[in-house]
C-alpha cells in the first residue's frame, strides 16, 4: 500500500552515481524540478573520506563499507541456461557501490574515451574480415552513435572530471609525440584540462620496455588531478599525493573525481534539485496504455511505500539495477535466448583480464605502497583493431598497462610461484618481494553472446519480496583465445623489464566464470542502445523505445564490453542524452528516433 504521494516533479532520477548526477545537473540547468532517489545512504568526502579513518583497509576493502549490502538485494548467477542460478552472497568478482556517488565514489579514476572502432564494432569487423569471421552465437552490434557525435561530450566530461593526460592530436595538430601521448588516440577538440600525472618507477620501466619492443607507450588518462583544479561547475579538486587509496575508498584529498566532489556541490546550490537517500525504488509506474511513465514508487528509510509522480523518469542506477528495474516495471520485452527475441536483458557482457606479476632483485625499488588509481603507462598496440585479427582468430582487443594504484598491506601482497603460503617462510617471502614487485594488467574487451543474458530469477527474491536479477554468464573460446594472446604479448614486455621471475594469471580453455576473485566492476549491457528496436532496449539517445519518457543512461547501454574502462563513455553518452532531452524532447515530448 502506498503510504504517501509526493508532489509531482518534472524529473525523477533513480540512482545518484555519475549518470544520475550528470543528468540532474543538466536538467536543473534547463529549469526543471529534479528529484534524485538514491537507494543507499548519504555519502560525502568530508565524512566518508575523513583522514585518517578513510585509509582503513579492513573497513573499506575487506569489509566493503562502500559496497552493496548483498543480504538485502543481490543477483543470482549461473553459467548456462540449463543450470540453476544461486545467489551471489559475498562480493568477489565485481563490487557494485551503494550510497550517494555509487560506483563513482569508489572507482579508481582511469578515465578513457573510447576507440571509435568499438562504437561500430560489428560493422567494422564485417567490413574488414567478412561476416564469416564472427564466431557463431556472437551478438555484438553497433552503438548507433559515432565518435564525432560524442567528441564534444567527452571533452566537457574531462573538464568536469578534471582529467589529467597527454593528448596525441588536438584539432588535427600533433602535439603528444615523445611527450606521453597515445599514438592510437582519436583526435580531440581540446587538450586535457590537466597534464598527465607523474610516472612511478614501475610505469617508467614498463614504458621503456614497451618502447624497446617497438610499441607505443602513453600516459594513462586519469581523473586523479595532477594539480589544483576548478571545474566548469565551480567545484574544486586538490592535487593527488599518490597515497594509494583510490579504488574502494572516498578520496580524502579531493583529488579523485566523483559525483560527490565534482557535481554535487554545484547541485546543492540549485533550488530546483532535491536528493533523497535511503529511497529504494521498487518500480517505474506506467500509464494505463503502458506507453508513458507516470513516476516511480519507492520504499523510504522507514519502510513505507512512497509514490513520486514525474513527467520524465531517468533510470540511472548501476548497470544491472537498470536492467532489473526495467524488467520489474514491464518496460520493454524481456529477452529470450531460445528465440533471440526481446531486448531487455540482451547482450550482457563483462571484461576480460590477464595479469602478470614481475618480481625484481632488491636493487629495483618499485615501492608499490604509493600510487594513484588512474596513474600509469599503457600501450594500445593490441587494443580495438590496431592489429590484424585475421591470423589470431578472435574478436576484441585490450590495452595493457602498469597502473600502480597502491598495494595495501592486507590484500596487496603478491609472491612468486613456489613461495610458502603461511608461516615464517611466507613472512620472509613478503619481506623479500613487497618493495620489488611490479603488477601489469590487460583489461580486455568482452564480447556479447546469445546465451549470456540477464533475466528475473524464478526462485530467489530480495528483502522486499521482488524477484532477484539472474545472470547467465560464462567465458567462451573467443574470450580465452583473446586473453591468452594478450598475456603472451604482455609477458614479452615484462621479460624486457629484466625481472628475476614472472607469475602469469590467465584463463585456460574450459575454465568457467569464477565469482570469487575480484576481476573488475565493469559490467555492461542488458539495456543496450542502438538504431533497431528489435535488437536494442533504448534508442541512440538512451530513450526507451517502448516508453518514451523513460531514459536509461549507464553501461547497461553498451552492446558489448570495451577494451577501455567504461566510465568515460558512460559520462559522454549521458551528456549526449541530456543534450537531446534539453534541445528536443522538452520542446516536443515523444520518441526521439
C-alpha positions, 0 to 999 in steps of 0.5 A: 500500500502506498503510504504517501504521494509526493508532489509531482516533479518534472524529473525523477532520477533513480540512482545518484552515481555519475549518470544520475548526477550528470543528468540532474545537473543538466536538467536543473540547468534547463529549469526543471524540478529534479528529484534524485532517489538514491537507494543507499545512504548519504555519502560525502568526502568530508565524512566518508573520506575523513583522514585518517579513518578513510585509509582503513583497509579492513573497513573499506576493502575487506569489509566493503563499507562502500559496497552493496549490502548483498543480504538485502538485494543481490543477483543470482548467477549461473553459467548456462541456461540449463543450470540453476542460478544461486545467489551471489552472497559475498562480493568477489568478482565485481563490487557494485557501490551503494550510497550517494556517488555509487560506483563513482565514489569508489572507482579508481579514476582511469578515465578513457574515451573510447576507440571509435572502432568499438562504437561500430564494432560489428560493422567494422569487423564485417567490413574488414574480415567478412561476416564469416569471421564472427564466431557463431552465437556472437551478438555484438552490434553497433552503438548507433552513435559515432565518435564525432557525435560524442567528441564534444561530450567527452571533452566537457566530461574531462573538464568536469572530471578534471582529467589529467593526460597527454593528448596525441592530436588536438584539432588535427595538430600533433602535439603528444609525440615523445611527450606521453601521448597515445599514438592510437588516440582519436583526435580531440577538440581540446587538450586535457584540462590537466597534464598527465600525472607523474610516472612511478618507477614501475610505469617508467620501466614498463614504458621503456620496455614497451618502447624497446619492443617497438610499441607505443607507450602513453600516459594513462588518462586519469581523473586523479588531478595532477594539480589544483583544479576548478571545474566548469561547475565551480567545484574544486579538486586538490592535487593527488599525493599518490597515497594509494587509496583510490579504488574502494575508498572516498578520496580524502584529498579531493583529488579523485573525481566523483559525483560527490566532489565534482557535481554535487556541490554545484547541485546543492546550490540549485533550488530546483534539485532535491536528493533523497537517500535511503529511497529504494525504488521498487518500480517505474509506474506506467500509464494505463496504455503502458506507453508513458511513465507516470513516476516511480514508487519507492520504499523510504528509510522507514519502510513505507511505500512512497509514490513520486509522480514525474513527467520524465523518469531517468533510470540511472542506477548501476548497470544491472539495477537498470536492467532489473528495474526495467524488467520489474516495471514491464518496460520493454520485452524481456529477452529470450535466448531460445528465440533471440527475441526481446531486448531487455536483458540482451547482450550482457557482457563483462571484461576480460583480464590477464595479469602478470606479476614481475618480481625484481632483485632488491636493487629495483625499488618499485615501492608499490605502497604509493600510487594513484588509481588512474596513474600509469603507462599503457600501450594500445598496440593490441587494443580495438583493431590496431592489429590484424585479427585475421591470423589470431582468430578472435574478436576484441582487443585490450590495452595493457598497462602498469597502473600502480594504484597502491598495494595495501598491506592486507590484500596487496601482497603478491609472491612468486610461484613456489613461495610458502603460503603461511608461516615464517617462510611466507613472512620472509617471502613478503619481506623479500618481494613487497618493495620489488614487485611490479603488477601489469594488467590487460583489461580486455574487451568482452564480447556479447553472446546469445546465451549470456543474458540477464533475466528475473530469477524464478526462485530467489527474491530480495528483502522486499519480496521482488524477484532477484536479477539472474545472470547467465554468464560464462567465458567462451573460446573467443574470450580465452583465445583473446586473453591468452594472446594478450598475456603472451604479448604482455609477458614479452614486455615484462621479460624486457623489464629484466625481472628475476621471475614472472607469475602469469594469471590467465584463463585456460580453455574450459575454465568457467566464470569464477565469482570469487576473485575480484576481476573488475566492476565493469559490467555492461549491457542488458539495456543496450542502445542502438538504431533497431528496436528489435535488437536494442532496449533504448534508442541512440539517445538512451530513450526507451523505445517502448516508453518514451519518457523513460531514459536509461543512461549507464553501461547497461547501454553498451552492446558489448564490453570495451577494451577501455574502462567504461566510465568515460563513455558512460559520462559522454553518452549521458551528456549526449542524452541530456543534450537531446532531452534539453534541445528536443524532447522538452520542446516536443515530448515523444520518441526521439528516433 
